[in-house]
Amino acid sequence: MESLAAEPGVCSISREEELHWLALTLIPGLGTRMAGKLLDRFRTPQAVFRASRTELEAAGVSGAVAQSIASGCSFEDALDQQQKMAERGTLAIVRNDPRYPALLREIFDPPVMLFACGRVELLQSFNFAVVGTRRPTPYGLAAAEKLSADLARAGLTIVSGMARGIDTAAHKGALSTGGDTIAVLGCGVDVVYPSENRRLAADLAARGLIISEFAMGATAFPQNFPIRNRIISGLSAGVLVVEGAQYSGSAITAKLALDQGREVFAVPGNITSKSSWGPNLLIKQGAKLVQDWNDVIVELPPEVRRQLIERGRNRLLGTNGASPGGSGASVIEDSLPEVGRRLLAVLQVDTAVHLDDLIQNIEDSSASELIAALFELEMLGLVKQLPGKNFVKVW
């Protein structure tokens, strides 16, 4: 798996600094939370390793771990990690790196360092997680792939765990539309798990991003996946559960999302299917029910919607070279579906029209169809949404 080089102008750490960060994460018995506390106190890994045993124990480290830090025993393993990273084109994204995701930094126990392989710039995109069971029904697979494709087309970066089942469908759906996707692994980024996803892993490394807080070569132990799940939800503004049992890994991810203050969404399922118990229970508990991509989009904060609309408009107009304010506007309008043209006929430049009035006035179209069409018109710069679900035509 090859990685793209760091973006121009992005400040990255030196090899010596990287070595100290790696050594810190590899100290036996230290753990993510205590490593974070040490960084809060001493500011840099170098300062942690320069600290005396007394200073380390005063910071809350046990005597045995303080001895491990003082001995520098983890530096040999860190050198080995650096070599493997160089061979695989893997980057280290440390906690104080500007490329480290802002949302992830806010959670209770953010990773000290991420191993990243692929398009690192995706860490700064607007991320949305799609998760579910490893043993999905055909309905679940179809829903995950279709929703992920539509959400990626709308400008969201799809985050999942590259597990078999729903995770795989989510990544494939995003890639199928040329969209962006991030895989968060419960093993090293150089380890393909499950093995049948070798081709998907290569696609993700080339067209998306693979990340992990586990060291290079780390095995996919079962206990790693709940740890991994907090990163999936922590990276994302929301989590969509497609299928899963009541006490499944996707249910754990949903709970983590709630604890982290993220929005939780769920696709309803057959009440006789055990794989639907998880999402159906989440909906009973207040998760947003999702039937199509727009059920997610309408729940996003206004500033995020504006960013997605701008990105989508640039992408759409970049395809045909037209500008909504110029001579290309009529060409764009002519290419719209019927519901879009009818909306433009009803909307006015100088008077806002409420969504409920549009639903009432435009017959033979469902509310979801109208909302989806309004979003597309916003992306094209033909319609603007005002506060209170009011819309006007752009002059």
N, C-alpha and C positions, 0 to 999 in steps of 0.2 A: 504494500500500500504506500503510495507516494503522497506527500503533503505539499500544498502550495506554500511558497515562501511568505514570510510575514509582509503585511502591507507596508508600502513606503511611508516613512514618517512615523511608524509605530516604534516606540522605544522598547527594546527587548533587553533582557538581562544578559550579562556576560556569562561565559562558561564557568567561571569561578563562582559567581553568584548562584547560577543554576545548580552547581554541585552542592552548595550549602543547603539550598531548598530541598534537593533530593535527599540529602543526608538527614535533614530534619524529619521528613516524612517517613524515613526508613528506620527510625529509632525504635527498637523493640519496646512494646508496652506503653508508648507515649499516647497514641490516639489522636484523632482529629481535634477534639474539643480542647485537650490540654495543649496541643501544638498551637492552636489558635490563641489560647490564653498567654502562652509564652511570647507569641508574636505581638500581642497587644501590650505586653509589659516591656519587652526588650526591643521591639520594632523590627529587627532583622534577624534572619537565621544566624548570620555571623556573630551577632551580639549574644545570641542564645548559647552558641558554642564557646564564646569567650567567658561566659558567666561562671562563677565559682559554684561548687556544690551547695554551699550555704545559700547563695542567692537563688539557685534553682529550687531548693527545698522550700524556701520562703515564698516562692511563687506557686507552691502547691504540688510540686513534683515529688514522687516517692524517692527514697534513697537509692533504690536499685536503678531507676530510670535516670536519676541525676548522675549516677556513676557511668551509665551507658553514654550519656551526652558528653561527659567530661573525657571519657576514653576515646571518643571519636571513632568508635567501632563501626558506625554506619557509613563511613566515607568510602570504604572499599566497595560496598554494594552500590553506592551512589555512582562511582566511576563506571561500574558495570552497566548501570542503567543509562548513563550518558552514551556509552558505546552503542547500546541497543537502539536508543533514540536516534542517534546519527545514522545508523544503518537503515532505519525504517522511515526516516524523514518526519519524525514526531517532534512536536514543540511542547515546551513547558509553559503553561499559563498560570503564573503564581498569583497569590491573593492581591498583591498591590500592583499588578499589571493592569494598565488601562483597558486591555482587551478582556479582562475577567468580567463575566456578566454581572451587571449591577443588581438584578433581581436575586441572583444566587448569593451575592454577598450579604443580602438582608436576612437570610434564614438563620436559625438558631446555631447550627453547626456547619458552616460552609466549608467545603474542602480547602485545604491549605494550598493545593496545587492540582491542576488538571493536565493530564496528558492529552494532546490534541493532534489528530491526523486528518488533514483535509482543509476545507475552507474556514479558517479560524474567524474570518469576519462575520460568520453566521452567529457567533456568540453575541453580537451586538444587534441582531435582528429581533423582530417581535415574535417570540416563540409561543407555541401552543402544543400541549401534549395530547397524544392519542394513545391510549393503552387498553389492554384487555387480556383475555384468556389465551393460553397456549393451545387450547383445544376448542377452537371456535366452530360454530355452525356455518354453513354456506351463507346464511343471512348475515351473520356477524362479519365474515370476511368481506362480503360485498359492501356492507355499510361502512366498514373501516376504510376500505380502499376508495370508495366514492367520496366520502366526507373529507378524507385527507387530501384527495386530489382537488376538490372544490375549495377547501380552505387554503391550500397552497396557491391555487390560482388567484385567490383573493389577496394574497400577499403575506400570509402567515408562514412561518417556518415550523414545520411539523417535528416535534420531539417525541421519540419513543425509545424502546430498549433493545431493538434488534432481536428480540426473542422470536421463536416460531409462533405462528398464529396471527393475532391481531396486530402485534408490533410490526411484523414483517409486512402485512398488508398496508399499514399506515405509511411506512417508508416507501413502498412500491407505488402507492397512490400518489404521493408527493412527487416522486421522481418521474412518474408517467406524464405529468403535465409540464415538466421542466422546472418544477418548484424546488424549494429548499427544504432540507431535512437534516436533523441531528440525531445520531444514535448515541445513547449513554449506556456504556457497558458495565457489567458486573465482573469484569476480568480486565486483563491488559488490552490496550488498543491493538496490539499485535496478535491477539488470540481470537480466532473466529469461533464464536459460540452462538447458536449451534452450528455444527460443521456444514450443514446443508446451505447455510447462508454465506458461503464463501464468495459467490458472485455478487450478492447484494453488498457485502462488506467492501468489495473492490469498487462498486459503483458509488457507495457512500463516501469512500476516501477520495474519489476523483471528482464527484459532483456535489457532495454534501460535506458532512463533518462527523467524525467519530471521536468521542471523548470518554475519559475514565479517570477516576482518582486512584485506581489501583495500578500498581507498578507494572512495567513492561514484563510480559511473560507470566503475569499472575493468573492462576487457574480460576475458572468460574465456579467457586464454591457456593452452595445454596445460601449460606449466611450473607453472601455479598449482595444479593439482589434487593433485600429491603433497604440496605445502605445505599445502593445505587438509586432506588426509587425516589429518595428525597432530593436527588439532583434533578431527576426528570421533572418533578413538580416545582422544585425551586427555580429552575431555569425559565419556567413558563408562567404566563399570565393566567392560564386556565388549563384544566385537565378534563378531557373527554373520555369516559369509560364506555366502551362498546359492549363487551360481554365479559362476564367473570362471575365466579361463585361468590357467596356472601363473605367468605373469609379468604379471598384470593389476593394475589399480589397487587392486582389493579385496585382492589378495595383499600389496601394499605396505602397505595399511591394517592387515592382520593382523600383518605384521612390526613395524610401528610400535607396535601394541598390545602385542606381546610385549616390545619394548624398554621400554615404559612400565609394565610390570608388570601389564597388564590380562589378563583371561581371554579366550581365543579359542575360539569355537564355529564349527561348520560343518555345513551340511546335506549329507548324502551324495547323490551323483548317479550317473547312468548312466555306467558305465566306458567306454562307447564315445563319449561326448560330450566334446568339448574343453572345453565350458563347465563340466564337472564336475572337470576336472583340478586346479584350484586348491583347492576345498574337500576333495576326496578326499585330496590330498597333505597338507593341513593335519591331517586326521584321522589319517593315518599318522604324522605328526610329533607327535601328542599333543593336538590340538585336541579339544574335547568334541563328540561326535556329537549332533546335535539332530534328533529326529523330531517332537517337539511342544514346546509352550511350557514344559511342566514340566521338560524337560531343562535349561533355562536356570535356572528358579527354584530348583531343588534345589542348584545350584552357588553360589548367592549367599550371602554371609556371614549368619550368624544374625541380626545386628542389622538388616540390610537386610530380611530376610524378615519380621521383626517389624514394621518400619515399613510394608511393603507390606500385611501382614495387617491392620494397624490402619486403613490408608487404605481397603482394600477392604471391611472390615467397616462402616466409617462410610458408605461409598457405598451398600452393599447395604441396610443398615438405614435409611438416609435415604430410600430409595425406598419402603419399605413401612411406615416408622414404628414398626417393632417393635424390641424390645430382647431379646437372648438371655437376659437374666436375669429378664425379666418375663413377662407373660401372652402376649407375642407369640412366645415360644420355640417353642411347639407348632405355631404357624402356619408358622414357618420350617421346622421339621423336616418337616411334612407336604408342603411344596413341594419338598423335596430329591429328587434322582433316587434310584433304587433302591439304587445302590452306596453313596450317602451314608447312607441309612437303615440299611443293613446294617452299616456301620462303627459307627454310633452304638449299634447293638444289641450289638456285640461289645466296644466300648471300655468301660472302667470309670472311675469317679471316683477311686477310692482305690488302684488298681493300674495301673501303666504297662504297656502292651503294645508289644512291639517290632514294627517295620515288617515284618520277615521272618515273624513269627507271623501278622500280619494278612493278608499275601499268601497264606500257607499255609491259613488258616482260612476266608477268603472266596473261595469257588470261583466259577468262571465270570466272573471279572474279572481283567484283566491288571494287572501291577505298575504300569504307567503310569496306568491308569484309577484305581487305588486312591490313588496319590500325588496325582493331580490332585484327587480327591475330598477327600482329607485337607487339601489346601491350601484348598479352598473352605470346608471346615468350620472351619479356622483363621480364615479371613477373617470368618466369621459369629460367631466367638467361642464355638463349640460344642465345639471340640477344642483342646488345647494340646500343642505338641511339646516334649518334654524332651530333654536331651542324649543322644546315642547313638542317635538315630532311634527314640525311645520316645514313645508318645502316651497321653494320658489324656483322658477326657471332662470338660468343664468343668461344675462343679456349679452 
